[in-house]
Amino acid sequence: MKYYDYNFELGDKLKELRTRSGKTIEQISELVFCDPRTISNYERGMMPRVSIYHRYLDALGVSDSERIDLVQLAYGKR
């Protein structure tokens, strides 16, 4: 799967996690070192680049088990 493919289930999950964390798109983008539009695109289902995706999950503070599920959701469906 290329990073510009769409996975709407993943986008919904990322938005849910960010909302649950209480952080804004702008706050996450600062922690991840990317443009806020990039975070917005990911939350709309655009497939994230691996390096940004892992920083994004770090910024959200996801647990190890959640991380495994999210990585599988993002990259396991080929």
mmCIF file of the N, C-alpha and C atoms, coordinates in Angstrom:
data_MODEL
# 
_entry.id   MODEL 
# 
loop_
_atom_site.group_PDB 
_atom_site.id 
_atom_site.type_symbol 
_atom_site.label_atom_id 
_atom_site.label_alt_id 
_atom_site.label_comp_id 
_atom_site.label_asym_id 
_atom_site.label_entity_id 
_atom_site.label_seq_id 
_atom_site.pdbx_PDB_ins_code 
_atom_site.Cartn_x 
_atom_site.Cartn_y 
_atom_site.Cartn_z 
_atom_site.occupancy 
_atom_site.B_iso_or_equiv 
_atom_site.pdbx_formal_charge 
_atom_site.auth_seq_id 
_atom_site.auth_comp_id 
_atom_site.auth_asym_id 
_atom_site.auth_atom_id 
_atom_site.pdbx_PDB_model_num 
ATOM 1   N N  . MET A 1 1  ? 0.844   -1.176 0.000  1.00 0.00 ? 1  MET A N  1 
ATOM 2   C CA . MET A 1 1  ? 0.000   0.000  0.000  1.00 0.00 ? 1  MET A CA 1 
ATOM 3   C C  . MET A 1 1  ? 0.889   1.239  0.000  1.00 0.00 ? 1  MET A C  1 
ATOM 4   N N  . LYS A 1 2  ? 0.628   2.167  -0.858 1.00 0.00 ? 2  LYS A N  1 
ATOM 5   C CA . LYS A 1 2  ? 1.399   3.396  -0.927 1.00 0.00 ? 2  LYS A CA 1 
ATOM 6   C C  . LYS A 1 2  ? 0.865   4.389  0.106  1.00 0.00 ? 2  LYS A C  1 
ATOM 7   N N  . TYR A 1 3  ? 1.723   5.333  0.517  1.00 0.00 ? 3  TYR A N  1 
ATOM 8   C CA . TYR A 1 3  ? 1.313   6.262  1.575  1.00 0.00 ? 3  TYR A CA 1 
ATOM 9   C C  . TYR A 1 3  ? 0.143   7.130  1.169  1.00 0.00 ? 3  TYR A C  1 
ATOM 10  N N  . TYR A 1 4  ? -0.106  7.288  -0.130 1.00 0.00 ? 4  TYR A N  1 
ATOM 11  C CA . TYR A 1 4  ? -1.206  8.149  -0.555 1.00 0.00 ? 4  TYR A CA 1 
ATOM 12  C C  . TYR A 1 4  ? -2.492  7.381  -0.801 1.00 0.00 ? 4  TYR A C  1 
ATOM 13  N N  . ASP A 1 5  ? -2.496  6.080  -0.510 1.00 0.00 ? 5  ASP A N  1 
ATOM 14  C CA . ASP A 1 5  ? -3.734  5.322  -0.537 1.00 0.00 ? 5  ASP A CA 1 
ATOM 15  C C  . ASP A 1 5  ? -4.566  5.746  0.674  1.00 0.00 ? 5  ASP A C  1 
ATOM 16  N N  . TYR A 1 6  ? -5.847  5.414  0.639  1.00 0.00 ? 6  TYR A N  1 
ATOM 17  C CA . TYR A 1 6  ? -6.725  5.830  1.726  1.00 0.00 ? 6  TYR A CA 1 
ATOM 18  C C  . TYR A 1 6  ? -7.227  4.635  2.518  1.00 0.00 ? 6  TYR A C  1 
ATOM 19  N N  . ASN A 1 7  ? -7.279  4.819  3.827  1.00 0.00 ? 7  ASN A N  1 
ATOM 20  C CA . ASN A 1 7  ? -7.802  3.826  4.759  1.00 0.00 ? 7  ASN A CA 1 
ATOM 21  C C  . ASN A 1 7  ? -8.674  4.606  5.738  1.00 0.00 ? 7  ASN A C  1 
ATOM 22  N N  . PHE A 1 8  ? -9.963  4.670  5.441  1.00 0.00 ? 8  PHE A N  1 
ATOM 23  C CA . PHE A 1 8  ? -10.855 5.507  6.237  1.00 0.00 ? 8  PHE A CA 1 
ATOM 24  C C  . PHE A 1 8  ? -11.049 4.988  7.653  1.00 0.00 ? 8  PHE A C  1 
ATOM 25  N N  . GLU A 1 9  ? -10.976 3.682  7.832  1.00 0.00 ? 9  GLU A N  1 
ATOM 26  C CA . GLU A 1 9  ? -11.074 3.108  9.183  1.00 0.00 ? 9  GLU A CA 1 
ATOM 27  C C  . GLU A 1 9  ? -9.910  3.601  10.045 1.00 0.00 ? 9  GLU A C  1 
ATOM 28  N N  . LEU A 1 10 ? -8.721  3.611  9.475  1.00 0.00 ? 10 LEU A N  1 
ATOM 29  C CA . LEU A 1 10 ? -7.550  4.106  10.201 1.00 0.00 ? 10 LEU A CA 1 
ATOM 30  C C  . LEU A 1 10 ? -7.701  5.590  10.521 1.00 0.00 ? 10 LEU A C  1 
ATOM 31  N N  . GLY A 1 11 ? -8.144  6.374  9.550  1.00 0.00 ? 11 GLY A N  1 
ATOM 32  C CA . GLY A 1 11 ? -8.330  7.809  9.774  1.00 0.00 ? 11 GLY A CA 1 
ATOM 33  C C  . GLY A 1 11 ? -9.282  8.091  10.916 1.00 0.00 ? 11 GLY A C  1 
ATOM 34  N N  . ASP A 1 12 ? -10.390 7.367  10.941 1.00 0.00 ? 12 ASP A N  1 
ATOM 35  C CA . ASP A 1 12 ? -11.362 7.545  12.024 1.00 0.00 ? 12 ASP A CA 1 
ATOM 36  C C  . ASP A 1 12 ? -10.751 7.188  13.377 1.00 0.00 ? 12 ASP A C  1 
ATOM 37  N N  . LYS A 1 13 ? -9.973  6.121  13.397 1.00 0.00 ? 13 LYS A N  1 
ATOM 38  C CA . LYS A 1 13 ? -9.343  5.687  14.658 1.00 0.00 ? 13 LYS A CA 1 
ATOM 39  C C  . LYS A 1 13 ? -8.324  6.714  15.140 1.00 0.00 ? 13 LYS A C  1 
ATOM 40  N N  . LEU A 1 14 ? -7.518  7.260  14.206 1.00 0.00 ? 14 LEU A N  1 
ATOM 41  C CA . LEU A 1 14 ? -6.522  8.272  14.593 1.00 0.00 ? 14 LEU A CA 1 
ATOM 42  C C  . LEU A 1 14 ? -7.195  9.519  15.141 1.00 0.00 ? 14 LEU A C  1 
ATOM 43  N N  . LYS A 1 15 ? -8.272  9.945  14.509 1.00 0.00 ? 15 LYS A N  1 
ATOM 44  C CA . LYS A 1 15 ? -8.989  11.123 15.005 1.00 0.00 ? 15 LYS A CA 1 
ATOM 45  C C  . LYS A 1 15 ? -9.576  10.850 16.386 1.00 0.00 ? 15 LYS A C  1 
ATOM 46  N N  . GLU A 1 16 ? -10.135 9.658  16.566 1.00 0.00 ? 16 GLU A N  1 
ATOM 47  C CA . GLU A 1 16 ? -10.689 9.282  17.874 1.00 0.00 ? 16 GLU A CA 1 
ATOM 48  C C  . GLU A 1 16 ? -9.609  9.312  18.953 1.00 0.00 ? 16 GLU A C  1 
ATOM 49  N N  . LEU A 1 17 ? -8.439  8.775  18.650 1.00 0.00 ? 17 LEU A N  1 
ATOM 50  C CA . LEU A 1 17 ? -7.343  8.763  19.623 1.00 0.00 ? 17 LEU A CA 1 
ATOM 51  C C  . LEU A 1 17 ? -6.863  10.172 19.945 1.00 0.00 ? 17 LEU A C  1 
ATOM 52  N N  . ARG A 1 18 ? -6.759  11.012 18.916 1.00 0.00 ? 18 ARG A N  1 
ATOM 53  C CA . ARG A 1 18 ? -6.309  12.391 19.157 1.00 0.00 ? 18 ARG A CA 1 
ATOM 54  C C  . ARG A 1 18 ? -7.330  13.133 20.007 1.00 0.00 ? 18 ARG A C  1 
ATOM 55  N N  . THR A 1 19 ? -8.596  12.974 19.683 1.00 0.00 ? 19 THR A N  1 
ATOM 56  C CA . THR A 1 19 ? -9.657  13.642 20.447 1.00 0.00 ? 19 THR A CA 1 
ATOM 57  C C  . THR A 1 19 ? -9.638  13.167 21.896 1.00 0.00 ? 19 THR A C  1 
ATOM 58  N N  . ARG A 1 20 ? -9.486  11.863 22.069 1.00 0.00 ? 20 ARG A N  1 
ATOM 59  C CA . ARG A 1 20 ? -9.419  11.285 23.417 1.00 0.00 ? 20 ARG A CA 1 
ATOM 60  C C  . ARG A 1 20 ? -8.226  11.821 24.201 1.00 0.00 ? 20 ARG A C  1 
ATOM 61  N N  . SER A 1 21 ? -7.122  12.098 23.493 1.00 0.00 ? 21 SER A N  1 
ATOM 62  C CA . SER A 1 21 ? -5.922  12.616 24.156 1.00 0.00 ? 21 SER A CA 1 
ATOM 63  C C  . SER A 1 21 ? -6.083  14.076 24.580 1.00 0.00 ? 21 SER A C  1 
ATOM 64  N N  . GLY A 1 22 ? -7.081  14.757 24.009 1.00 0.00 ? 22 GLY A N  1 
ATOM 65  C CA . GLY A 1 22 ? -7.308  16.163 24.333 1.00 0.00 ? 22 GLY A CA 1 
ATOM 66  C C  . GLY A 1 22 ? -6.399  17.111 23.574 1.00 0.00 ? 22 GLY A C  1 
ATOM 67  N N  . LYS A 1 23 ? -5.678  16.607 22.592 1.00 0.00 ? 23 LYS A N  1 
ATOM 68  C CA . LYS A 1 23 ? -4.754  17.443 21.817 1.00 0.00 ? 23 LYS A CA 1 
ATOM 69  C C  . LYS A 1 23 ? -5.400  17.897 20.521 1.00 0.00 ? 23 LYS A C  1 
ATOM 70  N N  . THR A 1 24 ? -4.995  19.071 20.071 1.00 0.00 ? 24 THR A N  1 
ATOM 71  C CA . THR A 1 24 ? -5.476  19.586 18.795 1.00 0.00 ? 24 THR A CA 1 
ATOM 72  C C  . THR A 1 24 ? -4.570  19.090 17.668 1.00 0.00 ? 24 THR A C  1 
ATOM 73  N N  . ILE A 1 25 ? -5.042  19.254 16.451 1.00 0.00 ? 25 ILE A N  1 
ATOM 74  C CA . ILE A 1 25 ? -4.220  18.914 15.290 1.00 0.00 ? 25 ILE A CA 1 
ATOM 75  C C  . ILE A 1 25 ? -2.923  19.709 15.316 1.00 0.00 ? 25 ILE A C  1 
ATOM 76  N N  . GLU A 1 26 ? -3.009  20.976 15.679 1.00 0.00 ? 26 GLU A N  1 
ATOM 77  C CA . GLU A 1 26 ? -1.818  21.826 15.722 1.00 0.00 ? 26 GLU A CA 1 
ATOM 78  C C  . GLU A 1 26 ? -0.811  21.333 16.768 1.00 0.00 ? 26 GLU A C  1 
ATOM 79  N N  . GLN A 1 27 ? -1.295  20.936 17.924 1.00 0.00 ? 27 GLN A N  1 
ATOM 80  C CA . GLN A 1 27 ? -0.403  20.422 18.965 1.00 0.00 ? 27 GLN A CA 1 
ATOM 81  C C  . GLN A 1 27 ? 0.288   19.139 18.513 1.00 0.00 ? 27 GLN A C  1 
ATOM 82  N N  . ILE A 1 28 ? -0.468  18.245 17.908 1.00 0.00 ? 28 ILE A N  1 
ATOM 83  C CA . ILE A 1 28 ? 0.124   16.998 17.420 1.00 0.00 ? 28 ILE A CA 1 
ATOM 84  C C  . ILE A 1 28 ? 1.153   17.295 16.332 1.00 0.00 ? 28 ILE A C  1 
ATOM 85  N N  . SER A 1 29 ? 0.824   18.199 15.427 1.00 0.00 ? 29 SER A N  1 
ATOM 86  C CA . SER A 1 29 ? 1.756   18.496 14.329 1.00 0.00 ? 29 SER A CA 1 
ATOM 87  C C  . SER A 1 29 ? 3.071   19.065 14.861 1.00 0.00 ? 29 SER A C  1 
ATOM 88  N N  . GLU A 1 30 ? 3.016   19.848 15.922 1.00 0.00 ? 30 GLU A N  1 
ATOM 89  C CA . GLU A 1 30 ? 4.253   20.359 16.527 1.00 0.00 ? 30 GLU A CA 1 
ATOM 90  C C  . GLU A 1 30 ? 5.078   19.230 17.138 1.00 0.00 ? 30 GLU A C  1 
ATOM 91  N N  . LEU A 1 31 ? 4.415   18.285 17.783 1.00 0.00 ? 31 LEU A N  1 
ATOM 92  C CA . LEU A 1 31 ? 5.114   17.155 18.393 1.00 0.00 ? 31 LEU A CA 1 
ATOM 93  C C  . LEU A 1 31 ? 5.706   16.201 17.346 1.00 0.00 ? 31 LEU A C  1 
ATOM 94  N N  . VAL A 1 32 ? 5.048   16.122 16.212 1.00 0.00 ? 32 VAL A N  1 
ATOM 95  C CA . VAL A 1 32 ? 5.439   15.190 15.156 1.00 0.00 ? 32 VAL A CA 1 
ATOM 96  C C  . VAL A 1 32 ? 6.380   15.863 14.139 1.00 0.00 ? 32 VAL A C  1 
ATOM 97  N N  . PHE A 1 33 ? 6.490   17.178 14.213 1.00 0.00 ? 33 PHE A N  1 
ATOM 98  C CA . PHE A 1 33 ? 7.339   17.950 13.294 1.00 0.00 ? 33 PHE A CA 1 
ATOM 99  C C  . PHE A 1 33 ? 6.835   17.859 11.854 1.00 0.00 ? 33 PHE A C  1 
ATOM 100 N N  . CYS A 1 34 ? 5.536   18.140 11.688 1.00 0.00 ? 34 CYS A N  1 
ATOM 101 C CA . CYS A 1 34 ? 4.970   18.170 10.343 1.00 0.00 ? 34 CYS A CA 1 
ATOM 102 C C  . CYS A 1 34 ? 3.895   19.258 10.290 1.00 0.00 ? 34 CYS A C  1 
ATOM 103 N N  . ASP A 1 35 ? 3.423   19.508 9.104  1.00 0.00 ? 35 ASP A N  1 
ATOM 104 C CA . ASP A 1 35 ? 2.390   20.512 8.880  1.00 0.00 ? 35 ASP A CA 1 
ATOM 105 C C  . ASP A 1 35 ? 1.049   20.007 9.438  1.00 0.00 ? 35 ASP A C  1 
ATOM 106 N N  . PRO A 1 36 ? 0.233   20.886 10.010 1.00 0.00 ? 36 PRO A N  1 
ATOM 107 C CA . PRO A 1 36 ? -1.079  20.451 10.499 1.00 0.00 ? 36 PRO A CA 1 
ATOM 108 C C  . PRO A 1 36 ? -1.929  19.794 9.406  1.00 0.00 ? 36 PRO A C  1 
ATOM 109 N N  . ARG A 1 37 ? -1.752  20.224 8.157  1.00 0.00 ? 37 ARG A N  1 
ATOM 110 C CA . ARG A 1 37 ? -2.513  19.605 7.064  1.00 0.00 ? 37 ARG A CA 1 
ATOM 111 C C  . ARG A 1 37 ? -2.186  18.123 6.916  1.00 0.00 ? 37 ARG A C  1 
ATOM 112 N N  . THR A 1 38 ? -0.952  17.763 7.239  1.00 0.00 ? 38 THR A N  1 
ATOM 113 C CA . THR A 1 38 ? -0.555  16.360 7.161  1.00 0.00 ? 38 THR A CA 1 
ATOM 114 C C  . THR A 1 38 ? -1.364  15.533 8.163  1.00 0.00 ? 38 THR A C  1 
ATOM 115 N N  . ILE A 1 39 ? -1.474  16.026 9.386  1.00 0.00 ? 39 ILE A N  1 
ATOM 116 C CA . ILE A 1 39 ? -2.263  15.327 10.411 1.00 0.00 ? 39 ILE A CA 1 
ATOM 117 C C  . ILE A 1 39 ? -3.725  15.254 9.981  1.00 0.00 ? 39 ILE A C  1 
ATOM 118 N N  . SER A 1 40 ? -4.238  16.343 9.476  1.00 0.00 ? 40 SER A N  1 
ATOM 119 C CA . SER A 1 40 ? -5.622  16.370 9.003  1.00 0.00 ? 40 SER A CA 1 
ATOM 120 C C  . SER A 1 40 ? -5.838  15.354 7.888  1.00 0.00 ? 40 SER A C  1 
ATOM 121 N N  . ASN A 1 41 ? -4.894  15.271 6.967  1.00 0.00 ? 41 ASN A N  1 
ATOM 122 C CA . ASN A 1 41 ? -5.004  14.290 5.879  1.00 0.00 ? 41 ASN A CA 1 
ATOM 123 C C  . ASN A 1 41 ? -5.031  12.865 6.418  1.00 0.00 ? 41 ASN A C  1 
ATOM 124 N N  . TYR A 1 42 ? -4.182  12.578 7.407  1.00 0.00 ? 42 TYR A N  1 
ATOM 125 C CA . TYR A 1 42 ? -4.157  11.239 7.994  1.00 0.00 ? 42 TYR A CA 1 
ATOM 126 C C  . TYR A 1 42 ? -5.486  10.918 8.663  1.00 0.00 ? 42 TYR A C  1 
ATOM 127 N N  . GLU A 1 43 ? -6.066  11.898 9.321  1.00 0.00 ? 43 GLU A N  1 
ATOM 128 C CA . GLU A 1 43 ? -7.339  11.680 10.005 1.00 0.00 ? 43 GLU A CA 1 
ATOM 129 C C  . GLU A 1 43 ? -8.502  11.561 9.027  1.00 0.00 ? 43 GLU A C  1 
ATOM 130 N N  . ARG A 1 44 ? -8.293  11.970 7.803  1.00 0.00 ? 44 ARG A N  1 
ATOM 131 C CA . ARG A 1 44 ? -9.306  11.798 6.760  1.00 0.00 ? 44 ARG A CA 1 
ATOM 132 C C  . ARG A 1 44 ? -9.085  10.501 5.993  1.00 0.00 ? 44 ARG A C  1 
ATOM 133 N N  . GLY A 1 45 ? -8.034  9.753  6.358  1.00 0.00 ? 45 GLY A N  1 
ATOM 134 C CA . GLY A 1 45 ? -7.830  8.443  5.767  1.00 0.00 ? 45 GLY A CA 1 
ATOM 135 C C  . GLY A 1 45 ? -6.624  8.290  4.876  1.00 0.00 ? 45 GLY A C  1 
ATOM 136 N N  . MET A 1 46 ? -5.879  9.388  4.624  1.00 0.00 ? 46 MET A N  1 
ATOM 137 C CA . MET A 1 46 ? -4.674  9.238  3.821  1.00 0.00 ? 46 MET A CA 1 
ATOM 138 C C  . MET A 1 46 ? -3.669  8.397  4.602  1.00 0.00 ? 46 MET A C  1 
ATOM 139 N N  . MET A 1 47 ? -3.062  7.458  3.926  1.00 0.00 ? 47 MET A N  1 
ATOM 140 C CA . MET A 1 47 ? -2.100  6.587  4.584  1.00 0.00 ? 47 MET A CA 1 
ATOM 141 C C  . MET A 1 47 ? -0.840  7.358  4.964  1.00 0.00 ? 47 MET A C  1 
ATOM 142 N N  . PRO A 1 48 ? -0.435  7.252  6.219  1.00 0.00 ? 48 PRO A N  1 
ATOM 143 C CA . PRO A 1 48 ? 0.734   7.998  6.683  1.00 0.00 ? 48 PRO A CA 1 
ATOM 144 C C  . PRO A 1 48 ? 2.049   7.353  6.265  1.00 0.00 ? 48 PRO A C  1 
ATOM 145 N N  . ARG A 1 49 ? 3.068   8.205  6.142  1.00 0.00 ? 49 ARG A N  1 
ATOM 146 C CA . ARG A 1 49 ? 4.420   7.695  5.946  1.00 0.00 ? 49 ARG A CA 1 
ATOM 147 C C  . ARG A 1 49 ? 4.853   7.043  7.264  1.00 0.00 ? 49 ARG A C  1 
ATOM 148 N N  . VAL A 1 50 ? 5.618   5.997  7.167  1.00 0.00 ? 50 VAL A N  1 
ATOM 149 C CA . VAL A 1 50 ? 5.984   5.205  8.348  1.00 0.00 ? 50 VAL A CA 1 
ATOM 150 C C  . VAL A 1 50 ? 6.659   6.059  9.415  1.00 0.00 ? 50 VAL A C  1 
ATOM 151 N N  . SER A 1 51 ? 7.622   6.884  9.033  1.00 0.00 ? 51 SER A N  1 
ATOM 152 C CA . SER A 1 51 ? 8.361   7.669  10.026 1.00 0.00 ? 51 SER A CA 1 
ATOM 153 C C  . SER A 1 51 ? 7.449   8.642  10.772 1.00 0.00 ? 51 SER A C  1 
ATOM 154 N N  . ILE A 1 52 ? 6.558   9.293  10.061 1.00 0.00 ? 52 ILE A N  1 
ATOM 155 C CA . ILE A 1 52 ? 5.633   10.234 10.699 1.00 0.00 ? 52 ILE A CA 1 
ATOM 156 C C  . ILE A 1 52 ? 4.609   9.470  11.536 1.00 0.00 ? 52 ILE A C  1 
ATOM 157 N N  . TYR A 1 53 ? 4.164   8.343  11.028 1.00 0.00 ? 53 TYR A N  1 
ATOM 158 C CA . TYR A 1 53 ? 3.144   7.556  11.726 1.00 0.00 ? 53 TYR A CA 1 
ATOM 159 C C  . TYR A 1 53 ? 3.616   7.160  13.121 1.00 0.00 ? 53 TYR A C  1 
ATOM 160 N N  . HIS A 1 54 ? 4.844   6.694  13.236 1.00 0.00 ? 54 HIS A N  1 
ATOM 161 C CA . HIS A 1 54 ? 5.344   6.280  14.546 1.00 0.00 ? 54 HIS A CA 1 
ATOM 162 C C  . HIS A 1 54 ? 5.500   7.480  15.485 1.00 0.00 ? 54 HIS A C  1 
ATOM 163 N N  . ARG A 1 55 ? 5.929   8.615  14.976 1.00 0.00 ? 55 ARG A N  1 
ATOM 164 C CA . ARG A 1 55 ? 5.993   9.822  15.820 1.00 0.00 ? 55 ARG A CA 1 
ATOM 165 C C  . ARG A 1 55 ? 4.589   10.251 16.241 1.00 0.00 ? 55 ARG A C  1 
ATOM 166 N N  . TYR A 1 56 ? 3.635   10.099 15.337 1.00 0.00 ? 56 TYR A N  1 
ATOM 167 C CA . TYR A 1 56 ? 2.243   10.442 15.626 1.00 0.00 ? 56 TYR A CA 1 
ATOM 168 C C  . TYR A 1 56 ? 1.710   9.561  16.755 1.00 0.00 ? 56 TYR A C  1 
ATOM 169 N N  . LEU A 1 57 ? 1.964   8.270  16.674 1.00 0.00 ? 57 LEU A N  1 
ATOM 170 C CA . LEU A 1 57 ? 1.519   7.357  17.738 1.00 0.00 ? 57 LEU A CA 1 
ATOM 171 C C  . LEU A 1 57 ? 2.209   7.679  19.057 1.00 0.00 ? 57 LEU A C  1 
ATOM 172 N N  . ASP A 1 58 ? 3.488   8.059  19.011 1.00 0.00 ? 58 ASP A N  1 
ATOM 173 C CA . ASP A 1 58 ? 4.197   8.482  20.224 1.00 0.00 ? 58 ASP A CA 1 
ATOM 174 C C  . ASP A 1 58 ? 3.529   9.705  20.834 1.00 0.00 ? 58 ASP A C  1 
ATOM 175 N N  . ALA A 1 59 ? 3.190   10.681 19.994 1.00 0.00 ? 59 ALA A N  1 
ATOM 176 C CA . ALA A 1 59 ? 2.574   11.919 20.477 1.00 0.00 ? 59 ALA A CA 1 
ATOM 177 C C  . ALA A 1 59 ? 1.211   11.658 21.108 1.00 0.00 ? 59 ALA A C  1 
ATOM 178 N N  . LEU A 1 60 ? 0.522   10.641 20.612 1.00 0.00 ? 60 LEU A N  1 
ATOM 179 C CA . LEU A 1 60 ? -0.781  10.294 21.180 1.00 0.00 ? 60 LEU A CA 1 
ATOM 180 C C  . LEU A 1 60 ? -0.654  9.475  22.457 1.00 0.00 ? 60 LEU A C  1 
ATOM 181 N N  . GLY A 1 61 ? 0.536   8.931  22.700 1.00 0.00 ? 61 GLY A N  1 
ATOM 182 C CA . GLY A 1 61 ? 0.750   8.141  23.903 1.00 0.00 ? 61 GLY A CA 1 
ATOM 183 C C  . GLY A 1 61 ? 0.016   6.812  23.894 1.00 0.00 ? 61 GLY A C  1 
ATOM 184 N N  . VAL A 1 62 ? -0.085  6.188  22.721 1.00 0.00 ? 62 VAL A N  1 
ATOM 185 C CA . VAL A 1 62 ? -0.799  4.917  22.637 1.00 0.00 ? 62 VAL A CA 1 
ATOM 186 C C  . VAL A 1 62 ? -0.004  3.809  23.333 1.00 0.00 ? 62 VAL A C  1 
ATOM 187 N N  . SER A 1 63 ? -0.729  2.845  23.847 1.00 0.00 ? 63 SER A N  1 
ATOM 188 C CA . SER A 1 63 ? -0.099  1.704  24.521 1.00 0.00 ? 63 SER A CA 1 
ATOM 189 C C  . SER A 1 63 ? 0.555   0.797  23.480 1.00 0.00 ? 63 SER A C  1 
ATOM 190 N N  . ASP A 1 64 ? 1.398   -0.102 23.951 1.00 0.00 ? 64 ASP A N  1 
ATOM 191 C CA . ASP A 1 64 ? 2.061   -1.037 23.038 1.00 0.00 ? 64 ASP A CA 1 
ATOM 192 C C  . ASP A 1 64 ? 1.048   -1.890 22.283 1.00 0.00 ? 64 ASP A C  1 
ATOM 193 N N  . SER A 1 65 ? 0.026   -2.360 22.973 1.00 0.00 ? 65 SER A N  1 
ATOM 194 C CA . SER A 1 65 ? -0.967  -3.210 22.304 1.00 0.00 ? 65 SER A CA 1 
ATOM 195 C C  . SER A 1 65 ? -1.765  -2.422 21.275 1.00 0.00 ? 65 SER A C  1 
ATOM 196 N N  . GLU A 1 66 ? -2.110  -1.165 21.598 1.00 0.00 ? 66 GLU A N  1 
ATOM 197 C CA . GLU A 1 66 ? -2.796  -0.310 20.628 1.00 0.00 ? 66 GLU A CA 1 
ATOM 198 C C  . GLU A 1 66 ? -1.901  -0.044 19.423 1.00 0.00 ? 66 GLU A C  1 
ATOM 199 N N  . ARG A 1 67 ? -0.617  0.181  19.678 1.00 0.00 ? 67 ARG A N  1 
ATOM 200 C CA . ARG A 1 67 ? 0.331   0.453  18.587 1.00 0.00 ? 67 ARG A CA 1 
ATOM 201 C C  . ARG A 1 67 ? 0.383   -0.730 17.615 1.00 0.00 ? 67 ARG A C  1 
ATOM 202 N N  . ILE A 1 68 ? 0.439   -1.936 18.164 1.00 0.00 ? 68 ILE A N  1 
ATOM 203 C CA . ILE A 1 68 ? 0.470   -3.124 17.305 1.00 0.00 ? 68 ILE A CA 1 
ATOM 204 C C  . ILE A 1 68 ? -0.783  -3.171 16.436 1.00 0.00 ? 68 ILE A C  1 
ATOM 205 N N  . ASP A 1 69 ? -1.933  -2.933 17.041 1.00 0.00 ? 69 ASP A N  1 
ATOM 206 C CA . ASP A 1 69 ? -3.192  -2.951 16.285 1.00 0.00 ? 69 ASP A CA 1 
ATOM 207 C C  . ASP A 1 69 ? -3.222  -1.862 15.216 1.00 0.00 ? 69 ASP A C  1 
ATOM 208 N N  . LEU A 1 70 ? -2.725  -0.669 15.554 1.00 0.00 ? 70 LEU A N  1 
ATOM 209 C CA . LEU A 1 70 ? -2.749  0.444  14.611 1.00 0.00 ? 70 LEU A CA 1 
ATOM 210 C C  . LEU A 1 70 ? -1.766  0.247  13.464 1.00 0.00 ? 70 LEU A C  1 
ATOM 211 N N  . VAL A 1 71 ? -0.607  -0.304 13.752 1.00 0.00 ? 71 VAL A N  1 
ATOM 212 C CA . VAL A 1 71 ? 0.369   -0.580 12.684 1.00 0.00 ? 71 VAL A CA 1 
ATOM 213 C C  . VAL A 1 71 ? -0.208  -1.655 11.765 1.00 0.00 ? 71 VAL A C  1 
ATOM 214 N N  . GLN A 1 72 ? -0.846  -2.661 12.350 1.00 0.00 ? 72 GLN A N  1 
ATOM 215 C CA . GLN A 1 72 ? -1.474  -3.705 11.543 1.00 0.00 ? 72 GLN A CA 1 
ATOM 216 C C  . GLN A 1 72 ? -2.579  -3.115 10.690 1.00 0.00 ? 72 GLN A C  1 
ATOM 217 N N  . LEU A 1 73 ? -3.380  -2.233 11.262 1.00 0.00 ? 73 LEU A N  1 
ATOM 218 C CA . LEU A 1 73 ? -4.464  -1.594 10.521 1.00 0.00 ? 73 LEU A CA 1 
ATOM 219 C C  . LEU A 1 73 ? -3.909  -0.768 9.361  1.00 0.00 ? 73 LEU A C  1 
ATOM 220 N N  . ALA A 1 74 ? -2.807  -0.076 9.606  1.00 0.00 ? 74 ALA A N  1 
ATOM 221 C CA . ALA A 1 74 ? -2.239  0.786  8.569  1.00 0.00 ? 74 ALA A CA 1 
ATOM 222 C C  . ALA A 1 74 ? -1.510  0.008  7.489  1.00 0.00 ? 74 ALA A C  1 
ATOM 223 N N  . TYR A 1 75 ? -0.705  -0.945 7.879  1.00 0.00 ? 75 TYR A N  1 
ATOM 224 C CA . TYR A 1 75 ? 0.202   -1.562 6.910  1.00 0.00 ? 75 TYR A CA 1 
ATOM 225 C C  . TYR A 1 75 ? -0.015  -3.056 6.712  1.00 0.00 ? 75 TYR A C  1 
ATOM 226 N N  . GLY A 1 76 ? -0.931  -3.644 7.478  1.00 0.00 ? 76 GLY A N  1 
ATOM 227 C CA . GLY A 1 76 ? -1.148  -5.070 7.364  1.00 0.00 ? 76 GLY A CA 1 
ATOM 228 C C  . GLY A 1 76 ? -2.115  -5.466 6.265  1.00 0.00 ? 76 GLY A C  1 
ATOM 229 N N  . LYS A 1 77 ? -2.877  -4.506 5.769  1.00 0.00 ? 77 LYS A N  1 
ATOM 230 C CA . LYS A 1 77 ? -3.842  -4.791 4.714  1.00 0.00 ? 77 LYS A CA 1 
ATOM 231 C C  . LYS A 1 77 ? -3.226  -4.447 3.365  1.00 0.00 ? 77 LYS A C  1 
ATOM 232 N N  . ARG A 1 78 ? -2.569  -5.383 2.795  1.00 0.00 ? 78 ARG A N  1 
ATOM 233 C CA . ARG A 1 78 ? -1.921  -5.148 1.502  1.00 0.00 ? 78 ARG A CA 1 
ATOM 234 C C  . ARG A 1 78 ? -2.614  -5.913 0.416  1.00 0.00 ? 78 ARG A C  1 
# 
